[in-house]
Amino acid sequence: MEGSGKRLGSASEQALVPVKKAKDMSLSAVTTATGGAVVAAGRLRTSELKAPIMRLTGHQGELFCGRYNPNGECLASAGFDRQIMLWKTLGECENYGVLEGHGGAVLGLSWASDETHLYSASSDKTCAVWDTVVGERVRKLKGHSDIVNAVCAARNNTSLFVSGSDDNSVRVWDARSKNPVTTFDNGYQVTAVAFHQEGDQVISAGIDNDVKVWDIKTGSMAFAMQGHTNTVTGMALSPNGKQLLTTAMDNTVRIWDAQPFVSGSRMVKSFSGAQHSSEMNLIKCAWTPDGKHIGSGSANRNLYIWNVSTEKVVYALPGHAGSVNDVDFHPSQPIVLTASSDKTLFQGELEL
């Protein structure tokens, strides 16, 4: 199967639409430039993308995840078709590799800090470690007894990552070993996980609505954060490691204080706009590299981006024909990546 990166050819295919922004960034100000790229009239470019919006096609099923590698030179996407596709971020967004081996839908992706290895979670009850340079799976990790919903790499360790499963367990893995380093019993299905900044704790959430922090050294739960009233579907640690972002089926996106010692409530802020639906997709969220903005996918086919300080929606981005299930921000350029149930990815240029 061959994938391709395409520049959008007309304004009718939906451009980036900010909320309460200058008129020259609205749909009415978009014109078709030579070669079919969508360019906002009178607007200065802010990134090195070939066009302000690039659409990546090639997958044959719903997409559940899309992630930039740590240096931003490439990205990975995956979903229902069981394939992990590798794409160049810039230029024509070339699909330069396809990783195959999972026997079920790929539900989660996370890049190792070494920029070349990739971790995946699948409905086939396994996790996998991939070498993206040679394009091969280097380890298949068995241990979960049910669907693995989420995976997240440690920031300060090139081989550790955490996974969460419908078997109620949170498992910490060393990519160099076939057995988990440790396992935590959550008591309920786990739908989202994250590694804490220092690498000595992992965070999970699931259908019991609670966000739990687990201590790897003691093998026990350090503390829990309560507030969501429905299943948490995605989470992301802030760039400085002090706060945690979550999105849930209660249609709220929240920021929590994830530091070890906190007086009073750990729930810092709550944001509205992103929606969930009866499809019950595990919609994910992300921070911009500077920590000043957050984003979440939404079942209403939009991507929402908020200003953390003002708590206001600054972008509501249409264009997809299905639920937006994942979002990621480029590590060094104002570019946002979305993965959707419509089988496509978008890279969009932002003004933040």
VOBA-1610 file (N, C-alpha, C; in pm, whole numbers, padded with zeros to 5 digits, always signed):
BEGIN
Met+00085-00119+00000Met+00000+00000+00000Met+00088+00124+00000Glu+00053+00219-00079Glu+00134+00340-00092Glu+00057+00459-00038Gly+00122+00537+00046Gly+00059+00656+00100Gly+00111+00780+00032Ser+00041+00889+00052Ser+00085+01014-00010Ser+00049+01132+00075Gly+00129+01239+00061Gly+00098+01364+00127Gly+00047+01461+00022Lys-00067+01522+00045Lys-00128+01609-00055Lys-00154+01747+00002Arg-00131+01848-00082Arg-00169+01983-00046Arg-00316+02001-00080Leu-00392+02061+00010Leu-00534+02079-00017Leu-00555+02174-00133Gly-00650+02140-00220Gly-00665+02213-00345Gly-00772+02319-00347Ser-00858+02328-00246Ser-00963+02430-00250Ser-01008+02464-00110Ala-01064+02581-00096Ala-01112+02625+00034Ala-01226+02539+00083Ser-01299+02474-00008Ser-01412+02392+00033Ser-01369+02272+00114Glu-01239+02238+00109Glu-01191+02124+00184Glu-01155+02161+00328Gln-01189+02281+00368Gln-01179+02328+00506Gln-01037+02365+00545Ala-01014+02491+00570Ala-00885+02540+00615Ala-00886+02555+00766Leu-00774+02597+00820Leu-00766+02621+00963Leu-00852+02741+00998Val-00942+02723+01094Val-01033+02832+01131Val-01014+02864+01279Pro-00950+02976+01312Pro-00933+03012+01451Pro-01059+03075+01507Val-01072+03071+01637Val-01187+03132+01703Val-01151+03274+01744Lys-01236+03369+01704Lys-01218+03510+01738Lys-01081+03562+01697Lys-01042+03528+01575Lys-00914+03574+01522Lys-00939+03676+01411Ala-00829+03728+01356Ala-00842+03825+01247Ala-00910+03761+01127Lys-00980+03842+01051Lys-01059+03793+00939Lys-00975+03722+00834Asp-00849+03766+00817Asp-00770+03707+00708Asp-00729+03562+00733Met-00770+03505+00847Met-00744+03364+00870Met-00872+03282+00863Ser-00982+03342+00824Ser-01108+03269+00816Ser-01123+03205+00680Leu-01225+03119+00668Leu-01249+03051+00541Leu-01269+03149+00427Ser-01332+03262+00453Ser-01362+03357+00346Ser-01237+03420+00287Ala-01124+03409+00358Ala-01002+03473+00310Ala-00905+03373+00247Val-00949+03247+00229Val-00860+03147+00172Val-00872+03147+00020Thr-00757+03146-00047Thr-00757+03140-00193Thr-00672+03023-00238Thr-00694+02979-00360Thr-00618+02867-00414Thr-00496+02920-00488Ala-00380+02879-00442Ala-00256+02925-00503Ala-00211+02829-00613Thr-00109+02869-00688Thr-00054+02785-00795Thr-00008+02652-00739Gly-00046+02546-00807Gly-00007+02414-00762Gly-00108+02352-00668Gly-00213+02422-00633Gly-00319+02362-00554Gly-00306+02379-00405Ala-00210+02454-00358Ala-00195+02475-00214Ala-00296+02576-00164Val-00346+02553-00044Val-00438+02647+00016Val-00359+02751+00093Val-00373+02877+00056Val-00298+02985+00119Val-00393+03095+00162Ala-00383+03140+00285Ala-00468+03249+00333Ala-00417+03381+00275Ala-00509+03457+00220Ala-00472+03583+00156Ala-00404+03677+00255Gly-00286+03729+00217Gly-00216+03826+00299Gly-00156+03770+00426Arg-00148+03641+00436Arg-00100+03579+00559Arg+00045+03535+00544Leu+00127+03567+00641Leu+00264+03524+00640Leu+00274+03381+00687Arg+00359+03303+00623Arg+00380+03165+00662Arg+00459+03160+00793Thr+00428+03059+00874Thr+00493+03047+01006Thr+00573+02919+01020Ser+00566+02829+00921Ser+00637+02702+00932Ser+00704+02668+00799Glu+00774+02554+00798Glu+00841+02508+00678Glu+00759+02406+00600Leu+00632+02388+00638Leu+00545+02300+00560Leu+00536+02350+00416Lys+00522+02258+00321Lys+00514+02298+00180Lys+00390+02383+00154Ala+00284+02358+00227Ala+00161+02438+00221Ala+00107+02450+00363Pro+00024+02549+00390Pro-00027+02566+00526Pro-00101+02444+00580Ile-00159+02364+00490Ile-00227+02242+00531Ile-00183+02129+00440Met-00141+02018+00499Met-00102+01901+00422Met-00188+01782+00468Arg-00245+01713+00371Arg-00326+01595+00403Arg-00249+01469+00365Leu-00240+01374+00459Leu-00166+01250+00438Leu-00265+01136+00425Thr-00259+01065+00312Thr-00352+00955+00287Thr-00277+00827+00254Gly-00340+00715+00281Gly-00278+00585+00254Gly-00332+00474+00343His-00375+00510+00463His-00433+00409+00553His-00568+00362+00499Gln-00601+00237+00529Gln-00726+00177+00482Gln-00830+00160+00592Gly-00805+00218+00708Gly-00899+00209+00818Gly-00890+00331+00907Glu-00977+00334+01007Glu-00977+00445+01103Glu-00839+00464+01164Leu-00801+00589+01185Leu-00674+00620+01250Leu-00699+00654+01397Phe-00620+00593+01484Phe-00634+00616+01627Phe-00516+00693+01686Cys-00405+00701+01613Cys-00289+00770+01669Cys-00199+00826+01560Gly-00137+00940+01592Gly-00039+01005+01506Gly+00058+01081+01595Arg+00188+01058+01579Arg+00288+01116+01669Arg+00415+01156+01595Tyr+00463+01279+01626Tyr+00593+01323+01577Tyr+00704+01253+01656Asn+00816+01225+01588Asn+00930+01176+01664Asn+00994+01295+01736Pro+01082+01272+01835Pro+01133+01382+01918Pro+01201+01496+01844Asn+01263+01470+01729Asn+01327+01581+01657Asn+01235+01643+01552Gly+01116+01585+01533Gly+01018+01643+01443Gly+01041+01619+01295Glu+01144+01542+01259Glu+01174+01519+01118Glu+01076+01423+01052Cys+01013+01337+01133Cys+00919+01240+01077Cys+00807+01217+01177Leu+00706+01141+01136Leu+00594+01111+01223Leu+00545+00970+01192Ala+00471+00914+01288Ala+00416+00780+01273Ala+00266+00786+01293Ser+00194+00701+01221Ser+00048+00694+01234Ser+00004+00549+01233Ala-00111+00521+01295Ala-00159+00384+01300Ala-00306+00382+01337Gly-00369+00265+01314Gly-00510+00253+01346Gly-00564+00115+01318Phe-00685+00113+01262Phe-00760-00012+01248Phe-00698-00108+01146Asp-00623-00057+01049Asp-00568-00144+00944Asp-00444-00220+00989Arg-00404-00202+01116Arg-00295-00278+01179Arg-00156-00237+01132Gln-00147-00140+01044Gln-00018-00095+00994Gln+00025+00034+01062Ile+00156+00046+01083Ile+00215+00170+01132Ile+00288+00233+01014Met+00245+00353+00975Met+00308+00421+00863Met+00402+00530+00913Leu+00516+00543+00845Leu+00616+00643+00876Leu+00618+00747+00765Trp+00616+00874+00802Trp+00606+00984+00706Trp+00714+01089+00732Lys+00761+01151+00626Lys+00845+01269+00640Lys+00755+01388+00675Thr+00799+01470+00768Thr+00718+01583+00812Thr+00707+01691+00705Leu+00819+01722+00640Leu+00822+01833+00545Leu+00825+01784+00400Gly+00836+01877+00307Gly+00834+01842+00165Gly+00697+01789+00125Glu+00696+01679+00052Glu+00571+01618+00008Glu+00513+01524+00113Cys+00571+01524+00232Cys+00525+01435+00341Cys+00526+01290+00296Glu+00638+01249+00239Glu+00653+01116+00182Glu+00628+01006+00285Asn+00551+00906+00246Asn+00534+00785+00327Asn+00653+00693+00295Tyr+00752+00692+00384Tyr+00876+00622+00352Tyr+00887+00485+00416Gly+00786+00444+00494Gly+00795+00312+00556Gly+00662+00265+00611Val+00645+00133+00611Val+00527+00071+00671Val+00574-00042+00761Leu+00533-00038+00887Leu+00570-00140+00984Leu+00451-00233+01005Glu+00474-00362+00985Glu+00367-00460+00995Glu+00404-00570+01094Gly+00303-00623+01163Gly+00328-00730+01259Gly+00218-00748+01361His+00143-00641+01390His+00034-00654+01484His-00082-00731+01421Gly-00151-00810+01503Gly-00264-00888+01456Gly-00397-00823+01483Gly-00394-00701+01533Gly-00516-00626+01561Gly-00491-00479+01544Ala-00594-00398+01567Ala-00581-00253+01553Ala-00471-00199+01643Val-00398-00101+01592Val-00295-00034+01672Val-00361+00086+01739Leu-00364+00087+01872Leu-00440+00186+01947Leu-00354+00295+02009Gly-00223+00271+02018Gly-00135+00371+02079Gly+00005+00365+02022Leu+00069+00483+02012Leu+00207+00494+01967Leu+00282+00591+02057Ser+00410+00563+02079Ser+00495+00656+02154Ser+00639+00636+02112Trp+00707+00746+02079Trp+00847+00740+02037Trp+00940+00735+02159Ala+01042+00653+02150Ala+01147+00652+02251Ala+01229+00780+02239Ser+01295+00818+02346Ser+01373+00942+02345Ser+01495+00935+02254Asp+01532+00814+02208Asp+01646+00803+02117Asp+01610+00841+01973Glu+01482+00873+01949Glu+01431+00925+01822Glu+01418+00821+01712Thr+01462+00698+01734Thr+01457+00597+01629Thr+01367+00478+01664His+01345+00452+01791His+01261+00340+01830His+01120+00388+01864Leu+01024+00302+01834Leu+00883+00335+01850Leu+00815+00223+01926Tyr+00728+00260+02020Tyr+00651+00162+02097Tyr+00506+00167+02051Ser+00440+00051+02046Ser+00301+00045+02003Ser+00218-00042+02095Ala+00090-00012+02101Ala-00007-00089+02179Ala-00117-00135+02085Ser-00167-00257+02104Ser-00261-00313+02007Ser-00374-00391+02072Ser-00482-00405+01995Ser-00595-00487+02039Ser-00561-00636+02034Asp-00444-00671+01979Asp-00403-00812+01978Asp-00341-00854+02111Lys-00352-00767+02213Lys-00307-00793+02351Lys-00156-00783+02369Thr-00086-00726+02272Thr+00059-00714+02282Thr+00104-00569+02267Cys+00227-00545+02312Cys+00301-00423+02281Cys+00415-00464+02189Ala+00468-00368+02116Ala+00580-00399+02027Ala+00682-00286+02031Val+00807-00323+02005Val+00917-00229+01995Val+00966-00234+01850Trp+00973-00117+01786Trp+01009-00110+01645Trp+01135-00028+01626Asp+01223-00074+01537Asp+01337+00004+01492Asp+01295+00072+01363Thr+01275+00203+01368Thr+01223+00273+01251Thr+01330+00301+01146Val+01456+00281+01180Val+01563+00301+01082Val+01569+00184+00986Val+01564+00063+01040Val+01567-00057+00955Val+01427-00102+00916Gly+01325-00047+00983Gly+01188-00080+00949Gly+01143-00217+00995Glu+01187-00257+01115Glu+01153-00390+01163Glu+01107-00387+01309Arg+01025-00487+01343Arg+00990-00506+01484Arg+01105-00580+01551Val+01154-00526+01661Val+01267-00588+01730Val+01224-00666+01854Arg+01100-00641+01901Arg+01052-00719+02014Arg+00899-00715+02020Lys+00840-00831+02044Lys+00697-00844+02067Lys+00677-00879+02213Leu+00604-00795+02284Leu+00592-00810+02428Leu+00454-00863+02466Lys+00453-00984+02520Lys+00330-01046+02566Lys+00323-01037+02717Gly+00205-01037+02770Gly+00188-01026+02915Gly+00048-00980+02949His-00003-00886+02872His-00141-00844+02890His-00234-00956+02843Ser-00347-00968+02908Ser-00443-01072+02873Ser-00566-01017+02801Asp-00562-00887+02767Asp-00673-00825+02697Asp-00619-00710+02613Ile-00707-00639+02546Ile-00669-00527+02459Ile-00577-00430+02531Val-00468-00390+02464Val-00379-00287+02518Val-00419-00154+02454Asn-00465-00061+02537Asn-00522+00064+02487Asn-00423+00177+02469Ala-00317+00177+02548Ala-00229+00295+02549Ala-00086+00257+02583Val+00006+00341+02538Val+00148+00321+02564Val+00215+00457+02572Cys+00318+00469+02656Cys+00390+00596+02669Cys+00534+00570+02709Ala+00627+00632+02637Ala+00770+00616+02665Ala+00815+00707+02779Ala+00917+00664+02851Ala+00979+00747+02954Ala+01058+00858+02887Arg+01061+00976+02948Arg+01133+01089+02889Arg+01283+01081+02908Asn+01326+01026+03021Asn+01468+01029+03055Asn+01534+00892+03049Asn+01470+00797+02980Asn+01525+00663+02966Asn+01487+00612+02827Thr+01586+00565+02752Thr+01561+00527+02614Thr+01494+00391+02599Ser+01479+00315+02706Ser+01424+00181+02692Ser+01299+00153+02774Leu+01262+00242+02866Leu+01145+00218+02949Leu+01018+00278+02887Phe+00907+00205+02900Phe+00777+00258+02862Phe+00669+00190+02944Val+00549+00249+02944Val+00438+00199+03022Val+00320+00170+02930Ser+00240+00069+02967Ser+00123+00034+02888Ser+00003+00015+02980Gly-00117+00035+02923Gly-00241+00017+02998Gly-00339-00066+02918Ser-00412-00155+02988Ser-00492-00254+02917Ser-00632-00274+02976Asp-00717-00336+02896Asp-00849-00376+02942Asp-00842-00489+03044Asp-00723-00546+03067Asp-00708-00649+03170Asp-00690-00588+03309Asn-00712-00457+03319Asn-00706-00380+03445Asn-00563-00352+03493Ser-00464-00384+03413Ser-00328-00367+03460Ser-00254-00254+03390Val-00158-00197+03465Val-00061-00100+03414Val+00074-00169+03423Arg+00144-00180+03312Arg+00272-00251+03311Arg+00385-00160+03264Val+00496-00167+03335Val+00617-00094+03297Val+00711-00194+03232Trp+00760-00157+03115Trp+00846-00246+03037Trp+00984-00186+03014Asp+01083-00274+03002Asp+01215-00238+02951Asp+01223-00302+02813Ala+01239-00220+02711Ala+01236-00269+02574Ala+01342-00375+02545Arg+01440-00387+02634Arg+01546-00485+02613Arg+01512-00621+02671Ser+01397-00630+02741Ser+01358-00754+02808Ser+01217-00794+02767Lys+01187-00922+02771Lys+01055-00969+02730Lys+00952-00965+02843Asn+00997-00949+02966Asn+00907-00947+03080Asn+00893-00806+03137Pro+00776-00771+03190Pro+00758-00637+03247Pro+00844-00615+03370Val+00885-00490+03388Val+00964-00453+03507Val+00876-00462+03631Thr+00754-00412+03619Thr+00658-00419+03730Thr+00517-00407+03673Thr+00420-00453+03751Thr+00279-00450+03710Thr+00194-00396+03823Phe+00104-00304+03791Phe+00010-00249+03889Phe-00131-00293+03854Asp-00208-00329+03955Asp-00347-00368+03936Asp-00436-00247+03960Asn-00495-00195+03853Asn-00581-00077+03863Asn-00721-00110+03912Gly-00761-00236+03897Gly-00895-00275+03940Gly-01002-00250+03836Tyr-00971-00166+03738Tyr-01063-00133+03630Tyr-00985-00124+03500Gln-01054-00132+03387Gln-00990-00121+03257Gln-00913+00011+03247Val-00791+00003+03193Val-00703+00120+03180Val-00706+00169+03036Thr-00735+00298+03019Thr-00751+00355+02885Thr-00647+00460+02849Ala-00569+00507+02946Ala-00468+00610+02919Ala-00353+00595+03018Val-00231+00620+02971Val-00113+00612+03059Val-00013+00722+03024Ala+00074+00751+03119Ala+00184+00847+03098Ala+00297+00812+03193Phe+00419+00852+03155Phe+00536+00836+03241Phe+00563+00970+03308His+00588+00967+03438His+00618+01092+03509His+00756+01142+03469Gln+00779+01269+03492Gln+00902+01337+03449Gln+01030+01268+03497Glu+01034+01231+03624Glu+01156+01174+03682Glu+01175+01027+03649Gly+01073+00963+03595Gly+01087+00824+03557Gly+01066+00723+03668Asp+01033+00772+03788Asp+01012+00680+03900Asp+00864+00656+03928Gln+00778+00721+03850Gln+00634+00703+03866Gln+00568+00697+03728Val+00455+00625+03723Val+00374+00623+03603Val+00232+00664+03640Ile+00157+00711+03542Ile+00022+00762+03566Ile-00075+00687+03477Ser-00192+00658+03531Ser-00292+00586+03452Ser-00432+00640+03481Ala-00524+00608+03392Ala-00665+00640+03413Ala-00747+00542+03331Gly-00875+00529+03369Gly-00958+00432+03298Gly-01105+00455+03320Ile-01180+00346+03319Ile-01325+00356+03323Ile-01378+00390+03462Asp-01292+00392+03563Asp-01336+00434+03696Asp-01324+00585+03715Asn-01280+00655+03610Asn-01275+00803+03603Asn-01160+00865+03681Asp-01092+00790+03766Asp-00985+00845+03850Asp-00850+00843+03777Val-00768+00942+03805Val-00631+00948+03756Val-00541+00904+03871Lys-00461+00800+03847Lys-00380+00742+03954Lys-00232+00748+03922Val-00154+00781+04024Val-00009+00788+04011Val+00050+00670+04087Trp+00134+00591+04018Trp+00191+00470+04074Trp+00341+00487+04093Asp+00391+00440+04207Asp+00534+00449+04239Asp+00603+00320+04201Ile+00697+00326+04107Ile+00764+00206+04058Ile+00849+00141+04167Lys+00914+00222+04250Lys+01002+00167+04354Lys+00926+00092+04462Thr+00814+00149+04506Thr+00738+00085+04615Thr+00636-00016+04563Gly+00601-00006+04435Gly+00503-00096+04379Gly+00361-00067+04423Ser+00336+00058+04465Ser+00203+00092+04516Ser+00156+00225+04458Met+00029+00257+04480Met-00026+00383+04432Met+00019+00496+04523Ala+00073+00603+04465Ala+00119+00718+04543Ala+00003+00809+04580Phe-00082+00841+04481Phe-00200+00922+04507Phe-00294+00915+04387Ala-00417+00958+04407Ala-00517+00960+04300Ala-00573+01100+04285Met-00617+01133+04163Met-00676+01264+04136Met-00818+01240+04083Gln-00914+01297+04153Gln-01055+01273+04120Gln-01124+01401+04073Gly-01217+01386+03979Gly-01288+01502+03926Gly-01364+01470+03800His-01303+01388+03712His-01375+01347+03591His-01494+01260+03632Thr-01602+01271+03555Thr-01723+01195+03584Thr-01752+01088+03480Asn-01655+01065+03391Asn-01667+00957+03293Asn-01527+00916+03251Thr-01519+00812+03172Thr-01391+00751+03134Thr-01291+00851+03079Val-01168+00846+03131Val-01058+00927+03080Val-01001+00855+02958Thr-00993+00924+02845Thr-00951+00860+02721Thr-00809+00894+02676Gly-00753+01003+02730Gly-00619+01042+02690Gly-00554+01127+02796Met-00421+01126+02800Met-00347+01210+02894Met-00210+01244+02838Ala-00154+01356+02886Ala-00022+01399+02842Ala+00042+01482+02952Leu+00167+01453+02983Leu+00241+01530+03083Leu+00289+01661+03020Ser+00285+01769+03098Ser+00328+01900+03049Ser+00478+01899+03018Pro+00525+01991+02934Pro+00667+01995+02901Pro+00759+02007+03022Asn+00714+02079+03126Asn+00799+02092+03246Asn+00778+01979+03345Gly+00687+01888+03313Gly+00666+01771+03397Gly+00586+01794+03524Lys+00534+01914+03544Lys+00466+01946+03669Lys+00315+01926+03662Gln+00259+01930+03542Gln+00114+01920+03528Gln+00076+01809+03431Leu-00044+01759+03449Leu-00096+01653+03363Leu-00222+01701+03294Leu-00231+01675+03164Leu-00348+01708+03085Leu-00428+01581+03061Thr-00560+01588+03079Thr-00645+01473+03053Thr-00767+01515+02973Thr-00820+01423+02894Thr-00947+01444+02825Thr-01034+01323+02852Ala-01165+01346+02868Ala-01252+01238+02914Ala-01388+01242+02847Met-01461+01132+02863Met-01594+01120+02805Met-01699+01205+02876Asp-01660+01278+02980Asp-01751+01376+03040Asp-01746+01509+02965Asn-01677+01508+02849Asn-01664+01625+02761Asn-01588+01740+02825Thr-01496+01708+02913Thr-01407+01810+02969Thr-01261+01771+02944Val-01178+01872+02931Val-01033+01857+02926Val-00980+01927+03050Arg-00895+01859+03127Arg-00853+01914+03256Arg-00702+01914+03272Ile-00654+02010+03350Ile-00514+02017+03388Ile-00504+01991+03537Trp-00411+01902+03574Trp-00391+01863+03713Trp-00249+01896+03758Asp-00233+01923+03885Asp-00100+01940+03944Asp-00048+01801+03979Ala+00054+01755+03907Ala+00105+01619+03925Ala+00231+01612+04011Gln+00265+01722+04078Gln+00382+01722+04163Gln+00357+01637+04289Pro+00463+01586+04350Pro+00447+01494+04462Pro+00368+01550+04581Phe+00394+01674+04617Phe+00329+01730+04737Phe+00251+01855+04700Val+00120+01846+04717Val+00030+01955+04682Val-00071+01974+04794Ser-00092+02099+04832Ser-00194+02128+04932Ser-00322+02172+04860Gly-00433+02118+04900Gly-00559+02152+04835Gly-00586+02067+04712Ser-00675+02112+04628Ser-00716+02035+04511Ser-00605+02030+04406Arg-00590+01915+04344Arg-00492+01899+04236Arg-00549+01941+04100Met-00679+01956+04091Met-00741+01998+03966Met-00720+02148+03948Val-00643+02184+03845Val-00603+02324+03825Val-00702+02399+03736Lys-00735+02341+03621Lys-00824+02407+03526Lys-00906+02304+03450Ser-01023+02350+03402Ser-01110+02265+03322Ser-01152+02341+03195Phe-01150+02271+03082Phe-01179+02332+02953Phe-01293+02257+02885Ser-01376+02330+02812Ser-01488+02268+02743Ser-01481+02298+02594Gly-01551+02218+02516Gly-01553+02234+02371Gly-01543+02101+02300Ala-01442+02022+02337Ala-01424+01891+02274Ala-01536+01798+02316Gln-01581+01718+02221Gln-01696+01631+02244Gln-01659+01484+02225His-01730+01398+02299His-01723+01253+02279His-01859+01208+02230Ser-01866+01086+02176Ser-01991+01038+02120Ser-02012+00891+02156Ser-02119+00835+02103Ser-02152+00694+02129Ser-02049+00599+02068Glu-01963+00649+01979Glu-01856+00566+01923Glu-01755+00528+02030Met-01744+00612+02133Met-01657+00587+02249Met-01510+00566+02209Asn-01463+00643+02112Asn-01322+00637+02075Asn-01236+00693+02187Leu-01115+00641+02196Leu-01022+00690+02299Leu-00950+00813+02244Ile-01017+00926+02253Ile-00965+01053+02201Ile-00852+01104+02290Lys-00748+01156+02227Lys-00627+01194+02299Lys-00605+01346+02298Cys-00505+01388+02375Cys-00477+01532+02393Cys-00327+01555+02393Ala-00286+01683+02386Ala-00143+01715+02380Ala-00117+01859+02422Trp+00009+01886+02460Trp+00058+02021+02493Trp+00143+02073+02377Thr+00144+02204+02360Thr+00244+02265+02273Thr+00378+02260+02347Pro+00490+02262+02274Pro+00621+02249+02339Pro+00650+02354+02447Asp+00591+02474+02435Asp+00616+02578+02535Asp+00517+02571+02651Gly+00422+02478+02645Gly+00327+02461+02754Gly+00220+02568+02764Lys+00212+02657+02664Lys+00117+02769+02671Lys-00020+02735+02610His-00025+02628+02531His-00151+02588+02469His-00169+02436+02480Ile-00293+02393+02476Ile-00324+02251+02479Ile-00421+02220+02364Gly-00424+02095+02324Gly-00515+02055+02218Gly-00579+01922+02249Ser-00699+01901+02195Ser-00769+01774+02210Ser-00847+01744+02084Gly-00852+01616+02051Gly-00939+01572+01944Gly-01083+01581+01989Ser-01176+01552+01898Ser-01317+01562+01931Ser-01399+01477+01835Ala-01507+01421+01888Ala-01594+01337+01806Ala-01674+01418+01704Asn-01682+01550+01722Asn-01758+01633+01627Asn-01673+01675+01506Arg-01561+01606+01485Arg-01474+01621+01368Arg-01384+01744+01374Asn-01380+01811+01486Asn-01294+01928+01501Asn-01175+01897+01592Leu-01072+01976+01576Leu-00963+01981+01673Leu-00979+02110+01752Tyr-00966+02102+01884Tyr-00976+02221+01968Tyr-00840+02252+02030Ile-00804+02381+02027Ile-00681+02429+02090Ile-00718+02544+02183Trp-00672+02535+02308Trp-00701+02637+02408Trp-00574+02707+02451Asn-00588+02832+02491Asn-00482+02906+02560Asn-00489+02867+02707Val-00383+02813+02762Val-00385+02765+02900Val-00410+02878+02998Ser-00351+02994+02974Ser-00363+03106+03066Ser-00505+03163+03071Thr-00562+03186+02952Thr-00695+03248+02947Thr-00809+03146+02951Glu-00775+03020+02926Glu-00873+02910+02922Glu-00972+02925+02807Lys-00938+03006+02707Lys-01024+03028+02592Lys-00984+02940+02474Val-01083+02899+02395Val-01056+02829+02270Val-00997+02929+02170Val-00880+02900+02118Val-00818+02989+02019Val-00826+02932+01878Tyr-00846+02804+01866Tyr-00868+02742+01737Tyr-00972+02632+01750Ala-01064+02628+01655Ala-01153+02514+01634Ala-01135+02475+01489Leu-01065+02366+01465Leu-01017+02335+01332Leu-01100+02224+01266Pro-01179+02258+01164Pro-01255+02158+01090Pro-01171+02099+00978Gly-01230+02010+00902Gly-01162+01955+00786Gly-01175+01804+00777His-01172+01737+00890His-01186+01592+00888His-01332+01553+00868Ala-01353+01434+00812Ala-01487+01382+00789Ala-01526+01277+00892Gly-01448+01266+00997Gly-01475+01172+01105Gly-01416+01221+01234Ser-01436+01148+01340Ser-01384+01185+01472Ser-01234+01211+01466Val-01189+01318+01531Val-01046+01345+01546Val-01000+01273+01672Asn-00920+01168+01654Asn-00886+01080+01765Asn-00753+01110+01832Asp-00664+01176+01761Asp-00534+01207+01821Asp-00484+01340+01770Val-00402+01404+01852Val-00343+01533+01819Val-00201+01535+01873Asp-00111+01597+01798Asp+00026+01616+01846Asp+00078+01747+01790Phe+00168+01812+01864Phe+00228+01937+01820Phe+00374+01913+01786His+00418+01973+01676His+00556+01959+01633His+00649+02014+01742Pro+00763+01949+01767Pro+00851+01992+01877Pro+00919+02126+01858Ser+00930+02177+01734Ser+01003+02303+01715Ser+00936+02401+01619Gln+00829+02362+01551Gln+00760+02452+01460Gln+00611+02460+01495Pro+00545+02570+01458Pro+00401+02584+01489Pro+00315+02501+01395Ile+00323+02370+01411Ile+00249+02276+01327Ile+00173+02180+01418Val+00048+02152+01382Val-00031+02056+01458Val-00063+01937+01367Leu-00062+01818+01427Leu-00092+01694+01356Leu-00220+01634+01412Thr-00310+01589+01323Thr-00432+01523+01368Thr-00449+01391+01295Ala-00507+01293+01365Ala-00537+01162+01309Ala-00686+01135+01330Ser-00753+01086+01226Ser-00898+01081+01229Ser-00956+00946+01186Ser-01080+00926+01226Ser-01155+00807+01182Ser-01182+00809+01032Asp-01159+00924+00966Asp-01179+00931+00821Asp-01061+00874+00742Lys-00965+00810+00815Lys-00850+00741+00756Lys-00738+00836+00712Thr-00749+00964+00745Thr-00648+01060+00702Thr-00582+01132+00819Leu-00467+01191+00788Leu-00395+01279+00881Leu-00390+01418+00819Phe-00392+01519+00904Phe-00366+01656+00861Phe-00246+01710+00938Gln-00161+01784+00866Gln-00064+01872+00931Gln-00108+02014+00898Gly-00124+02095+01001Gly-00169+02231+00980Gly-00078+02333+01046Glu-00056+02443+00977Glu+00027+02552+01027Glu-00056+02641+01120Leu+00003+02681+01231Leu-00069+02760+01332Leu-00003+02897+01351Glu-00081+02989+01406Glu-00029+03116+01458Glu-00062+03122+01606Leu+00034+03091+01688Leu+00010+03088+01834Leu+00101+03188+01905
//
